[in-house]
Amino acid sequence: MSEILDIAVIGGGPAGMTAALYAARARARVVVFESAMPGGQIVKTELVENYPAFPDGVEGAVLGEAMQRQAERFGAEFRSFSPVESLRREGEGFVLVADEDEITAKAVILATGAVPRKLGVPGEDEFTGRGVSWCATCDGALFRGKVVAVVGGGDAAAQEAEFLTKFASYVYLVHRRDELRATECLQEVCVANPLIEYRLSRTVSEIVGQDGKVHGLRIPSTKGEPEEYLEVSGVFIFVGVDPMSELVKDLTELTPAGFVKVDHEGRTSVPGLWAAGDVTDGALKQVVTSVGQGAAAAFDALHYLDLKAMEARAAESA
């Protein structure tokens, strides 16, 4: 007989863990399915400085672990390294396939997040893990005393450029526009750091390597100036994210970019299915907004289950 859950949470980042906390605290049977270890992208972040209640900042891994322990304290179950292979609607509920088992859920909260976007240029795939990275926290120490480049102009790019100066001898910050999109405080930090040099109005046309290692970066101008060649040993890419919405592409409505369309409660176009966090079409992709979305989705899902239970009792007594 198929296992039956009240709420299945797919994804163990901040949104998913918060949803699990709220659902479990309300005595719902909730399981979090996570393809890796719980925590999501924050476990790769050295220091989270803008999450409330941590005036000195908090390590991403520490924050993620605390969120998991809090949810588990109220009875949420985490199944790590258990990716959901498929999700289908069946009756008024859903059937998930994970670890080759079929699991029934009365409601589902999708919190699968997003993955870093690639540049799509020659050399990117060839030198991934050999000089090309999307995680400065993970790989920064490998470039101690070397020159590296960060590609991107948002908050993530600025933060990671500053972080890399702890290891690299010099950091080029390459951005296609003539100014960064990062918040002012982050830009001020980068400008004040003598180890960071901007290369604005530049795109990347090729990541050049030899003998299995990155050696340089070709950066043509967007303003008709001569192409430059930067001699670097590493390239860190932060040019946005792509949503992990493959599971529900045939179930619910998505934006043209693949993000799940939701209302302010996290409801999708399918009754019983919610989405929260970076996989949704919300504009601000931050830990604090993800946890808020996770809480809202769980609260609304619990209300939905209560109404369904009342309807079922009324039908039985009729």
C-alpha positions, 0 to 999 in steps of 0.5 A: 500500500502506498505511503500517505502523507499530509504534505510532501515538501519537495526541496530542502532549502530555506523555503522547504524547511520553513514550510516543513516547520509550520506544517509539522508544528500543526501536527501534519505528517510532513516529509521533506524530499531533498536531492542532496543535503538540506540547506539549499544554496545557503550552505554554500554561502560563507556568511549571511549578513542580512538575515534578521537576528544575526547582527554579526552575520551567520554562516550559511551552513550553520543557519541551514542546520539550525532550520533543519533541527527546528523543523525536526523538533516538531516532527518533520521528516527529512529524506536526504539524497532522495530526489523526487523523480516524478509527480502526478495528479491522482484524484484530489491528491498527488503521487510522488516517485522517490527511491523507486517508491510511490508515495501519496500526498494530500498536498504538495509544496514545491521548493526546489529552488534554482540553479546557477545559469551558465554563460554558454561560451566555449570552454565553460563546460570543458573547464568546469571543475578545472578553473570554472566554478559557480561557488566561490565559497566551495572553490575559492581556497583552490586559487590562493595567490592566483588571479581570478575573474568574477562574471556578473553584476548583481549582489552575488557577484559582488559578494563573491568577488569580495570573498575571493580576495581572501585567497586570490592575489587579484580579482577582475569583476566582469559585467556586461553593463556600464554599472553593477546591479548590486546594492550600493553597500556591496558596491562600496565594499568592492570599490574600496577593495584594492584587489578588485578591478572592474571590467565593465561593458564587457561580455565573455566570448571564450574561456581559454585553457590549456593542459586541462586548466583555465589560462584566460578569458576573452572579453569583447566590449559592448561599446565597440572597443577592442577585445581584451584578454585577461590572464586568469586561473579561475572564472567564477560565474554569477549571472542569474539562476534557472528555476528547477521546475521540471517536475511541474512543467506539465502540471501547473502554469509557468512563466516564459522563463520557467518560474512557477506562477503563484499568488501571495499565498503560494498557490499555483493554478492546481488545487493542492499544489503550492510553490515557495522560494526561488522556484517561484516568480517572486522578484526578490530571491533572498533567504528572508523572502524564501522563508516567508513564502514557505510559511505562507504556503504551509499555512494555506496548505494546512487550511486546505487540508482542514477544509477537505477533512470537513467536506469528507466528514459532511459527506459521510454524515449526509 
